[in-house]
C-alpha cells in the first residue's frame, strides 16, 4: 500500500512539473505532436503505478526523455519556421474568398457537416457571409466574415470610445486575502477592512470573492449564508 502511494505521488509530481514546463494549453488546442506526447506519457505513467515488479526508474526515464524531447522540438520550432511547419504542419484554407475548397476538405478528411458544425460554433449560420475559413494546425477553425457582414466597430462608425476596460485583480479568494496582490495594487489591509465593513462583512472569511480594477471599481461577493 505504501509503495503504491509513494509511486503514485512521485509520478504525479514528475508529470505535473514536466507538463507545466511545456506551457499552458487546453486539450483542444494541442498540436498533433503535443497530443501524441500526452497520450504516451499517460500510458508510461500507468505501468509503474500498477506493476510493482517494474522499477520506478524504468517508468521515470522514458517520461523524462519524452518531456525533454518535446521541449527540444519546441525550442527548434521557435527558432525555425520550416522546422515548425515540418513538425506541426500548415494551416489550411477551407473557404477562400467565399469558395469552399473541396480538395482541401478531402485532404484533411474534413466533411462538409463538420465544416458547418464548426461555423455554427463560431456563431455563423449563413455560409455566404464567410470570406475565409482556415483550419489551424491545432484543429480549430478560424472564421473571417465579409466586411459588410461583420459587426461594425465604433472606430468604423467614427464614434469616439472611452477606454473603460480594466483588468480586475483578485484581492480575496474564498475567504483568503491575497496580500501580494493587495500590495501590488497600492492598497493595504486597513483599506480592505474598511471596504468590507462598508459592504456588511466583518472579515474576509465571509467573502467568496473581492476584486478591484484599474478604475477602483470593487466587486464583492459574499459566501452563501453570509451577509452583504
N, C-alpha and C positions, 0 to 999 in steps of 0.2 A: 504493500500500500504506500509506504513512504517512498519507495523507489519510483513508483508511477507518478506520485505527486511531484517529486523533485524533477523528474524528466519533463513533465508537462510544463512546470513553471519555467525551467531553463529554456526549453524550446520556444515557449510563448514569448519570453523577453527577447530572445535572439531574433525571432521573426518580426516582432514589433519594432525593434531598433533598426533592423535591416530594411523593412518596408518603409519606415519613416524616413530613412536616408534617401530613398528613391523619389520622394516628393509626394505631394498630396494629389491624388486622382480618385475620382469615382470609378466604379467598375465599368460603367457605360462609357467612360472617356479613355479607357486604356487603349494604347496602341497594341497591335497584334503581338509584338514581342513581349510586352508587359503582361498581357493576358496569359500567354504561354508560361511565363515565369511564375505567375501567381498559382496556376494550376499545378506546375511541377513542385513548387515549394510545399503546397498543401499536402501532396502525396508523400513527399520525402519526410515531412514532419510527423505524419501519421504512423509511419512504420516504427521508429524507435519508441514512440509513446505506447504502442500496443505490444511489441515484441521485446521483452526484457533480455532475450538472448543476444540481441544485437547491441554492441557497444554504442553508447550515446554519441561518441565522437564520430562513428560511422554515419550518423544522421546529420550531425552538425556540419561536417566538412563539405558535403555536397550542397547544403543550403548556403553556406558562406561563399562557396565557389560560384554558385549561380547569382547571388546578390552582387558579388564583386564583378562578375562578367557583365551583368546588367548595367551597373554603374559605369563600367568601362565603355560599353556600347553607347550609353547616354552621353558620355564625355566626347566621344568621336562624332556623335550625331550633332552635337552643338558646334563642333569645330568644322565639320564638313557637310555642306548641303547635299552633295552627291551621296555621301555615306548614309545620311538620314533618309534620303529617298530610297536607297537600296534596302535599308532595314525596314522602314515603315511604309514605303510605297508613296504614291502621289494622290492628291485629291482628284476626284473625277467629276466632271461636269455632266450631270444627268439631264438638265434642261439648259439649253444655250440660246439666249435671245428668244425665249418663248417656245423653242422647238425641243421636244423630247428626243434625247439621243438614245435611240433604241439599241444601237451597238454597245454603248456604254452600259446600258442596263443589263444586257446579256453577259458582257464580260465580267461584271461584278455580281452576277446572279441575283440581281435586284429586280423583283417583279413589279409590275405596274400597280398592283394592290399595295405593296409595301411603300412605293413612292407616294401614293395617295394617302396612306396612313401617316407617313412622316409629315406630309404637307398639312394634314388636319391637326397634327400635334403642334405645328407652328401657327395654328390659327388661320390657315389658308384653306378655303373650300372651293375657290374658283381657280382652276388650272390656268386660265387665260390671264390671270393677274401676275403670274410668276415670270420674271425675266430670266433669272438664273437659279438653279438648284445644284449645289455642289456636295457630293458625298465626300466627307472628310476621312482622313486616314483612321480615325477612331470610330468610324461607323455612323457618326452623326451627320444630319443633313442641314446644310446652311442654305437659307432661302432669301433671295433678294427679289422684291417686287418691282414692277414698273413704277417710275416716279409718280405718275398720276394715280396710282393705286395705293401707294404707301401713305401712312398717316403724315399729315403736314406738321412740321415743327414750327415753334414760334419764330425761329430765325427765317424760315421760308416765308412766313406770313408777314415778316417785317415788324414784329411786335417785340418791344424790349422786355426782357425777362430778368427778374431779380434772382440772384443766386441765393436761394434759401434752403439748399440741400446740405445737411451736415451729418457727419457720421457720429452716431451716439456711442458713448463709451459706457460700459457696464461698471457701475460702482458697487452694487450689491447683487450677489448671485445666490439665490436660495438661502438667504439669511447670513451669508458670508460677505464681509466687507473686503473689497479688493483694494488694499491700501496703496499698492504701487500705482494703480490706475488713478486713484483719488489724487495722489501727489502729482502724477503726470498731467492732470488737468488743472493744476494750480489750486487745488481745494484741500481742505483739512477736515479732521473729524468733528470739530465744533460746527462747521458748515453742514456736515452730514446730519449731525444730531438735530440741528435747527430745522433742516429740511424735513426730516422725519416727523418731528413734533408738529410742524405745520400741516402735515397730512394725516395726523391722528395716530402715529405709530410711536411706541415707547422705545423701541430698539430695532436694530437692523434684523434681529432674529425673526421679527414679524413680517418681514418684507421678502417677497419672492424675487422681485426684480426692480432695480432702480438704475436708470440711465440718465446721462446728461449729454447734450450735443454741443456743438461749437457755438451755437447761439444762446446757450444757457437754458434751453428748454429741458425740463425734468419730467421723466416718466417714472411713475412709482406704482407698482402692482403688489398688493398685499397677498399673503398666503390665505388659502381657504380657511374660513372660520375666524380670520383676524379682523382687525379694524382697518379703516381707511378706504 
